[in-house]
């Protein structure tokens, strides 16, 4: 497996009670996952929201939640995918399938 790529920078901005914005955090993304099974595909969970429009008064980390392939029913995932050319002979497909199965839920969206 190739070395893990450097995670992208993630800047989280919030709003104060007076309506002015401020930087909540400015760090490398802490939520980077490998596809598994020897894959060179990495994805970065940047943010997930449950409803649209998004509640910007909540200052919790939208990516700090259990990993799920499917988005919330009325929300979405924002992800950055990083992929290098893969040698499929080096991938353990069973392990990769197990990893993806662990993220999937019944249906198209989280319930």
Secondary structure, 3 states (H helix, E strand, C coil): CCCCCCCCEEEEEEECCCCCEEEEEEEECCCEEECCCCCCCEEEEEEEECCCCCCCCCCCCCCCCCCCCCCECCCEEEEEEECCCCCHHHCCHHHHHHHHHHHCCCCCCEC
